[in-house]
Amino acid sequence: MEALENLLQLPYQTLAILVAGYLSYRLAYTGRDTTHRTLDTLAIALVFAFVAQAATAGLLILYDWKYLVSTDRELPLWVGYGASVGGIIFALITAAIWRRASVNSLPAFLRKAGISSSDRNVAAWETVINREESGPTQITVLKKDGMTVQCERLDDFKDAPFGPVILGQDGSIAMYVTDFRDKTGQWETVSPEHGDWGPEITVIPATEISEVRIRHNPSLLRRWRRGRSAGSGSGVIGDVDGSTP
């Protein structure tokens, strides 16, 4: 408690910068911080804190240049608080942009420039789940007991309570099963919908999964959405082995 009291006694400008650094770090790296050490967390938070401080200073300079003609006038308190809030917002926007760029644009640039082909992820699964905008369209899970479950069109469940699919960092998967087949190899179609009860989501622990196959096609998702709005019906993606279940 004593440490918290000492922290709260800091000037509001300092508190705002610290808050901006922490919130921006959480926004930029939530779900991607499993390999971060304490030093990594502090360094990244300080970078975003510096962005917030620079934005706050810029807003104060802008106000001083526009309104404080006389040098003996003091800066209103509300202006200081407003500039601090503006700095926090700017840092959060920067973090959101960085979250997208650090996964797509930056690794692609480094590869093309011949600098590095690494995306800092320690496993291929991390790379897959971190590509949030990649447009997964279909997922098939092969279980160790010989059963295969599939969600044929993830886009059908984009408005479901948990989204179309959940890919856990521990390797677990939560999905809406639309098709399954047992050891005989015969596909059966099921509906996860239960009327007013909503769709049924199936959680598969990582220990039960043998293999995961995911199709990605962002352009196909966009075509589906346009087709729905135009009333042209839906498309179908075939099974992983080329046949339709």
Secondary structure, 3 states (H helix, E strand, C coil): CHHHHHHHCCCHHHHHHHHHHHHHHHHHHCCCCCCCCHHHHHHHHHHHHHHHHHHHHHHHHHHHHHHCCCCCCCCCHHHHHHHHHHHHHHHHHHHHHHHHHCCCHHHHHHHHCCCCCCCCCCCHHHHHHHCCCCCEEEEEEEECCCCEEEECCHHHHCCCCCCCEEECCCCCEEECCCEEECCCCCEEECCCCCHHHCCCCEEECHHHEEEEEEEECHHHHHHHHHHHHHCCCCCCCCCCCCCCC
